[in-house]
Amino acid sequence: MTSEWRLINLGEIEWIDTQAIYHALALVQDQFDTPNTLLINWSNKPFVCVGLHQIIDNSIEKEYIKSQNLPVVRRGCGGGSVFLDSNQVFYQIICRKEEYNFDLRNFYEFFLRPVVETYRYFNVPAEYSPINDIVAQEKKISGNGAVTYGNSRILVGNFIFNFPSKEMSKILKVPDEKFRDKIAKSLEERMGSFSYFLENPPSKEEVIQKYIELFQEKIDVNLEIGTLSKIEKEKIVEIRNLYKQNEWLDYVEHEKRTMIQQKIMGGTYFTFSERKFHGGLVQLFIHFENNQISDLVISGDFTISPPLILSELQNHLIGQEVESTILIEKIKLFFRDKKVDLPGISFEELVKLIIDTYKKIKQ
């Protein structure tokens, strides 16, 4: 049976609202059971957007960004740091969890079908690439994120009309400036767009029209043009104001970002470690005391639901012995009880990173 959805095509909007609106609509849907909604919009100016779980000092070049007067926002879902501008059209899906309660991997695959087909319609050879990318001839042409807020689920992504590889390379944090050109070259080689594949790329309006048509066909819904309700508008103002606060922008930072790799005395160690998994980059700041986890901060560009569960997971592991079987069982039970979904990263991989970090610093 075809479901009824709401379509809100906002066109060009204030840069911060491209991130605040979908977050606000999900919170309202969780509380008031508002319609499933497809949002479409693009930014009125360039800006830098960091993932929910990233530590900003480790992720972006703050001084360069400041010198270019680029605003920065922390979005309400995971993933990495990106440079966003008007050459990207955003699609943002807000839907009731009970209707689309897949695991995140299948959630991505299901809702990215119309995106793939839209690119193909315009002769870009798009394919879904697990977990959350769309590629064409091994070039990434769409980045996507997802998150669950209570009874509401979000998927956000973009159609890329022209990818700013040089600007993207400048905003990313690098260990040494000599890597900057390598990053730019890598982005040029790995990223694609309508302009890259087509001599005469379609207009935004053409892509949006075809995407709406294919969304209805592939997802089996009927899209009715709608508007934002009074309570949704009020929530958008609230989230917009939240996003402007330093406490929100720095909410990961305050959790002991100053931990550095050093041995203090005896069996006391502070260390930073990171590893790239299929599901994204995981960064750990750990304080080991003898053979136990005394303190822990987890950050990175991965996707996790519920979105603000990391603090609970960290507290759950503090005080635990650094032993593989114990930690795997602890995390497994925590994920089961809290209904946590961390696509592309297994219990075993996360524990192995902790164990390897401990072994390395002891050596």
C-alpha positions as a printed NumPy array, in Angstrom:
array([[  0.   ,   0.   ,   0.   ],
       [  1.41 ,   3.381,  -1.033],
       [  2.226,   5.633,   1.943],
       [  1.53 ,   9.361,   2.107],
       [  4.583,  11.561,   2.672],
       [  5.141,  15.299,   2.873],
       [  7.462,  17.08 ,   0.426],
       [  9.119,  20.337,   1.496],
       [ 11.326,  21.778,  -1.225],
       [ 12.906,  24.855,   0.362],
       [ 15.398,  25.675,  -2.388],
       [ 18.237,  27.941,  -1.267],
       [ 18.223,  28.58 ,   2.49 ],
       [ 20.459,  29.917,   5.255],
       [ 23.541,  27.703,   5.572],
       [ 22.938,  26.714,   9.207],
       [ 19.326,  25.758,   8.476],
       [ 20.451,  23.085,   6.003],
       [ 21.48 ,  21.149,   9.118],
       [ 19.135,  22.5  ,  11.792],
       [ 15.823,  21.851,  10.036],
       [ 16.065,  18.07 ,   9.628],
       [ 17.291,  17.715,  13.218],
       [ 14.352,  19.787,  14.468],
       [ 11.788,  17.904,  12.385],
       [ 13.006,  14.561,  13.734],
       [ 12.699,  15.745,  17.341],
       [  9.17 ,  16.978,  16.69 ],
       [  8.219,  13.747,  14.919],
       [  9.497,  11.718,  17.853],
       [  7.204,  13.652,  20.187],
       [  4.143,  14.407,  18.052],
       [  4.097,  11.782,  15.267],
       [  4.26 ,  14.304,  12.406],
       [  4.276,  13.186,   8.747],
       [  7.17 ,  11.362,   7.131],
       [  8.942,  14.07 ,   5.178],
       [ 11.332,  14.531,   2.282],
       [ 13.249,  17.804,   2.591],
       [ 15.201,  19.323,  -0.296],
       [ 17.434,  22.391,  -0.032],
       [ 20.853,  23.882,  -0.658],
       [ 23.029,  26.407,   1.132],
       [ 23.167,  30.139,   0.428],
       [ 26.919,  30.223,   1.197],
       [ 29.895,  27.898,   1.75 ],
       [ 30.448,  26.47 ,   5.24 ],
       [ 32.241,  23.681,   7.078],
       [ 30.198,  20.891,   8.659],
       [ 31.66 ,  18.446,  11.194],
       [ 30.208,  15.125,  12.335],
       [ 28.408,  14.669,  15.626],
       [ 31.195,  12.567,  17.17 ],
       [ 34.264,  14.392,  15.855],
       [ 36.811,  16.324,  17.879],
       [ 37.168,  19.582,  15.973],
       [ 40.814,  20.216,  16.855],
       [ 41.7  ,  16.842,  15.331],
       [ 39.509,  17.216,  12.257],
       [ 39.646,  20.667,  10.673],
       [ 42.107,  23.538,  10.167],
       [ 40.519,  26.144,  12.415],
       [ 42.941,  28.954,  11.595],
       [ 42.521,  28.604,   7.836],
       [ 38.746,  28.378,   8.176],
       [ 38.718,  31.513,  10.319],
       [ 40.893,  33.37 ,   7.799],
       [ 38.344,  32.563,   5.064],
       [ 35.389,  33.647,   7.219],
       [ 33.838,  30.218,   6.798],
       [ 31.187,  29.364,   9.406],
       [ 31.401,  25.981,  11.147],
       [ 28.533,  23.835,  12.415],
       [ 28.352,  20.471,  14.164],
       [ 25.484,  18.501,  12.626],
       [ 23.156,  16.168,  14.48 ],
       [ 24.395,  12.956,  12.822],
       [ 27.729,  11.181,  12.41 ],
       [ 30.272,  11.111,   9.602],
       [ 33.274,  13.257,   8.768],
       [ 34.135,  16.902,   8.163],
       [ 33.   ,  18.342,   4.842],
       [ 33.059,  21.592,   2.892],
       [ 29.534,  22.357,   1.713],
       [ 28.389,  24.97 ,  -0.797],
       [ 25.657,  25.796,  -3.298],
       [ 27.029,  23.231,  -5.779],
       [ 25.406,  20.498,  -3.704],
       [ 21.691,  19.787,  -3.332],
       [ 20.715,  18.123,  -0.06 ],
       [ 17.985,  15.511,   0.318],
       [ 16.929,  14.859,   3.909],
       [ 14.548,  12.098,   4.921],
       [ 12.67 ,  12.139,   8.227],
       [ 10.54 ,   9.044,   8.831],
       [  8.901,   7.094,  11.628],
       [ 11.123,   4.338,  12.942],
       [  8.357,   1.74 ,  13.279],
       [  7.655,   2.004,   9.546],
       [ 11.301,   1.748,   8.413],
       [ 12.968,  -0.105,  11.272],
       [ 15.824,  -1.731,   9.311],
       [ 19.339,  -1.902,  10.638],
       [ 21.303,   1.127,   9.444],
       [ 23.033,  -0.699,   6.602],
       [ 19.729,  -1.762,   5.038],
       [ 18.194,   1.626,   5.851],
       [ 20.885,   3.291,   3.75 ],
       [ 20.517,   0.847,   0.879],
       [ 16.729,   1.175,   0.776],
       [ 16.555,   4.969,   0.752],
       [ 19.537,   5.479,  -1.55 ],
       [ 17.902,   3.58 ,  -4.429],
       [ 16.204,   6.684,  -5.878],
       [ 19.481,   8.623,  -5.598],
       [ 21.317,   5.944,  -7.584],
       [ 18.562,   5.864, -10.197],
       [ 18.541,   9.658, -10.494],
       [ 22.246,   9.732, -11.291],
       [ 21.764,   6.902, -13.784],
       [ 18.92 ,   8.733, -15.485],
       [ 21.378,  11.527, -16.289],
       [ 23.951,   8.996, -17.591],
       [ 26.202,   8.928, -14.537],
       [ 27.026,   5.212, -13.863],
       [ 26.08 ,   5.28 , -10.189],
       [ 26.176,   2.305,  -7.818],
       [ 25.406,   1.885,  -4.144],
       [ 28.589,   1.3  ,  -2.132],
       [ 28.041,  -0.049,   1.394],
       [ 27.664,   1.328,   3.928],
       [ 26.589,   4.832,   3.011],
       [ 28.175,   5.988,  -0.265],
       [ 27.207,   6.183,  -3.897],
       [ 30.042,   5.781,  -6.401],
       [ 30.554,   5.954, -10.152],
       [ 33.633,   4.333, -11.681],
       [ 35.116,   4.153,  -8.152],
       [ 34.559,   7.875,  -7.568],
       [ 32.355,   8.93 ,  -4.674],
       [ 29.479,  11.061,  -5.979],
       [ 27.268,  11.247,  -2.889],
       [ 27.983,  11.185,   0.846],
       [ 25.26 ,  10.152,   3.287],
       [ 24.582,   9.963,   7.001],
       [ 21.827,   8.535,   9.164],
       [ 20.745,   8.776,  12.772],
       [ 17.797,   7.831,  14.983],
       [ 16.155,  10.172,  17.489],
       [ 13.674,   8.138,  19.507],
       [ 10.848,   7.183,  17.138],
       [ 12.217,   9.194,  14.217],
       [ 14.946,   8.271,  11.75 ],
       [ 16.943,  10.599,   9.528],
       [ 18.912,  10.044,   6.341],
       [ 20.799,  12.974,   4.842],
       [ 22.803,  13.108,   1.639],
       [ 23.689,  15.178,  -1.4  ],
       [ 23.743,  15.401,  -5.153],
       [ 27.135,  16.854,  -6.07 ],
       [ 27.162,  19.151,  -9.096],
       [ 30.791,  20.242,  -8.793],
       [ 33.132,  19.023,  -6.05 ],
       [ 35.482,  21.617,  -4.454],
       [ 38.48 ,  19.312,  -3.966],
       [ 41.034,  22.093,  -3.388],
       [ 38.911,  23.863,  -0.802],
       [ 38.085,  20.555,   0.871],
       [ 41.795,  19.728,   1.165],
       [ 42.449,  23.064,   2.866],
       [ 39.848,  22.671,   5.593],
       [ 40.919,  19.152,   6.655],
       [ 43.418,  18.699,   9.468],
       [ 46.728,  17.184,   8.34 ],
       [ 49.726,  16.017,  10.413],
       [ 52.087,  18.045,   8.238],
       [ 51.595,  20.605,   5.462],
       [ 53.55 ,  18.428,   3.035],
       [ 50.517,  16.123,   2.994],
       [ 48.177,  18.894,   1.84 ],
       [ 48.88 ,  18.456,  -1.888],
       [ 48.568,  14.687,  -1.528],
       [ 45.15 ,  15.084,   0.043],
       [ 44.039,  17.436,  -2.742],
       [ 45.238,  14.973,  -5.366],
       [ 43.54 ,  12.086,  -3.588],
       [ 40.254,  14.007,  -3.412],
       [ 40.45 ,  14.821,  -7.126],
       [ 41.046,  11.155,  -7.904],
       [ 38.375,   9.76 ,  -5.602],
       [ 35.529,  12.281,  -5.81 ],
       [ 33.117,  12.747,  -8.703],
       [ 30.176,  14.955,  -9.643],
       [ 27.724,  15.702, -12.431],
       [ 30.277,  18.146, -13.879],
       [ 33.01 ,  15.51 , -13.86 ],
       [ 31.003,  12.913, -15.765],
       [ 28.924,  15.099, -18.065],
       [ 29.802,  17.794, -20.596],
       [ 26.393,  19.356, -20.102],
       [ 25.313,  18.589, -16.536],
       [ 21.636,  18.956, -15.599],
       [ 20.314,  21.886, -13.602],
       [ 19.363,  21.623,  -9.952],
       [ 15.708,  21.823, -10.894],
       [ 16.008,  18.942, -13.381],
       [ 17.746,  16.696, -10.849],
       [ 15.272,  17.544,  -8.084],
       [ 12.273,  16.881, -10.33 ],
       [ 13.594,  13.481, -11.426],
       [ 14.621,  12.548,  -7.863],
       [ 11.136,  13.331,  -6.534],
       [  9.623,  11.196,  -9.27 ],
       [ 11.957,   8.266,  -8.57 ],
       [ 11.623,   8.624,  -4.797],
       [  7.889,   8.037,  -5.087],
       [  8.425,   5.067,  -7.397],
       [ 11.249,   3.3  ,  -5.564],
       [ 10.089,   3.95 ,  -1.987],
       [  6.41 ,   3.409,  -2.892],
       [  5.118,   6.674,  -1.466],
       [  2.986,   9.569,  -2.627],
       [  4.601,  12.956,  -2.   ],
       [  2.246,  15.817,  -1.203],
       [  3.643,  19.352,  -1.131],
       [  3.511,  20.544,   2.467],
       [  4.63 ,  23.291,   4.815],
       [  6.269,  23.527,   8.206],
       [  3.932,  23.608,  11.181],
       [  4.084,  26.203,  13.958],
       [  5.658,  23.758,  16.399],
       [  8.233,  22.692,  13.789],
       [  9.189,  26.315,  13.142],
       [  9.615,  26.871,  16.874],
       [ 11.829,  23.784,  17.165],
       [ 13.932,  24.941,  14.197],
       [ 14.616,  28.227,  15.991],
       [ 15.597,  26.256,  19.1  ],
       [ 18.   ,  23.97 ,  17.208],
       [ 19.429,  26.862,  15.201],
       [ 20.226,  28.665,  18.455],
       [ 21.706,  25.462,  19.914],
       [ 24.   ,  25.059,  16.899],
       [ 25.335,  28.583,  17.408],
       [ 26.432,  27.893,  20.98 ],
       [ 30.051,  27.032,  21.764],
       [ 28.832,  24.324,  24.147],
       [ 27.303,  22.452,  21.207],
       [ 30.193,  23.026,  18.821],
       [ 32.698,  21.864,  21.443],
       [ 30.62 ,  19.177,  23.119],
       [ 33.098,  16.384,  22.296],
       [ 36.115,  18.581,  23.022],
       [ 35.296,  19.136,  26.669],
       [ 35.604,  15.399,  27.294],
       [ 39.357,  15.438,  27.965],
       [ 40.618,  16.308,  24.505],
       [ 43.946,  17.172,  26.159],
       [ 44.81 ,  13.539,  26.84 ],
       [ 48.225,  12.873,  25.271],
       [ 50.312,   9.77 ,  24.905],
       [ 52.568,   9.57 ,  27.892],
       [ 53.481,   7.389,  30.811],
       [ 53.019,   9.169,  34.122],
       [ 54.247,   6.571,  36.596],
       [ 54.124,   2.84 ,  37.148],
       [ 51.1  ,   1.441,  35.328],
       [ 49.475,   4.809,  34.542],
       [ 49.205,   5.782,  30.862],
       [ 47.407,   8.431,  28.825],
       [ 47.2  ,   7.723,  25.113],
       [ 45.535,   8.628,  21.822],
       [ 44.888,   6.006,  19.137],
       [ 42.868,   5.786,  15.924],
       [ 41.974,   3.249,  13.278],
       [ 39.983,   3.311,  10.031],
       [ 37.265,   0.672,   9.824],
       [ 34.738,  -0.087,   7.097],
       [ 32.204,   1.96 ,   9.06 ],
       [ 34.455,   4.985,   9.56 ],
       [ 37.361,   6.384,  11.571],
       [ 37.416,   5.68 ,  15.329],
       [ 39.599,   7.775,  17.641],
       [ 40.261,   6.833,  21.253],
       [ 41.58 ,   8.938,  24.12 ],
       [ 42.278,   6.474,  26.924],
       [ 43.632,   6.677,  30.448],
       [ 44.884,   3.254,  31.518],
       [ 45.503,   2.691,  35.21 ],
       [ 47.432,  -0.532,  35.779],
       [ 45.367,  -3.082,  33.822],
       [ 42.096,  -1.145,  33.732],
       [ 40.409,   1.564,  31.669],
       [ 40.377,   4.535,  34.023],
       [ 38.923,   7.029,  31.561],
       [ 37.869,   6.947,  27.913],
       [ 36.69 ,   9.284,  25.138],
       [ 35.488,   7.847,  21.797],
       [ 35.245,  10.131,  18.761],
       [ 35.479,   9.9  ,  14.957],
       [ 33.52 ,   9.992,  11.705],
       [ 31.417,   6.851,  12.155],
       [ 27.624,   6.497,  12.386],
       [ 25.975,   5.281,  15.581],
       [ 22.403,   5.124,  16.844],
       [ 21.126,   6.286,  19.28 ],
       [ 23.194,   9.37 ,  18.388],
       [ 24.179,  10.483,  21.906],
       [ 24.925,   7.031,  23.326],
       [ 28.735,   7.35 ,  23.329],
       [ 28.947,   8.92 ,  26.788],
       [ 27.019,   5.966,  28.226],
       [ 29.264,   3.485,  26.414],
       [ 32.37 ,   5.249,  27.686],
       [ 31.098,   5.165,  31.269],
       [ 30.159,   1.513,  30.813],
       [ 33.764,   0.617,  29.942],
       [ 35.474,   2.725,  32.609],
       [ 36.846,   0.494,  35.35 ],
       [ 36.916,  -2.59 ,  33.135],
       [ 39.95 ,  -4.833,  32.895],
       [ 41.827,  -4.623,  29.596],
       [ 41.031,  -8.167,  28.538],
       [ 39.488,  -9.071,  25.191],
       [ 36.799, -11.537,  26.307],
       [ 35.595,  -9.281,  29.131],
       [ 35.403,  -6.166,  26.96 ],
       [ 33.648,  -7.924,  24.065],
       [ 30.999,  -9.289,  26.425],
       [ 30.558,  -5.886,  28.077],
       [ 30.093,  -4.061,  24.774],
       [ 27.888,  -6.809,  23.329],
       [ 25.494,  -6.66 ,  26.286],
       [ 25.477,  -2.859,  26.223],
       [ 24.616,  -2.766,  22.507],
       [ 21.853,  -5.336,  23.013],
       [ 20.286,  -3.607,  26.013],
       [ 20.491,  -0.105,  24.525],
       [ 19.622,  -1.263,  20.977],
       [ 22.791,   0.326,  19.605],
       [ 23.588,   0.146,  15.896],
       [ 27.207,   0.805,  14.811],
       [ 27.316,  -0.246,  11.126],
       [ 30.631,  -1.335,   9.698],
       [ 32.381,  -1.7  ,  13.077],
       [ 32.071,  -4.919,  15.094],
       [ 32.441,  -5.48 ,  18.838],
       [ 35.619,  -7.416,  18.153],
       [ 37.17 ,  -4.621,  16.048],
       [ 36.459,  -1.985,  18.677],
       [ 37.899,  -4.13 ,  21.453],
       [ 40.953,  -5.009,  19.364],
       [ 41.7  ,  -1.306,  18.958],
       [ 41.572,  -0.858,  22.738],
       [ 43.749,  -3.923,  23.354],
       [ 46.264,  -2.985,  20.64 ],
       [ 46.481,   0.544,  22.034],
       [ 47.224,  -0.79 ,  25.499],
       [ 49.855,  -3.226,  24.245],
       [ 51.545,  -0.567,  22.119],
       [ 51.921,   1.973,  24.882],
       [ 53.177,  -0.63 ,  27.342],
       [ 55.892,  -1.564,  24.872]])
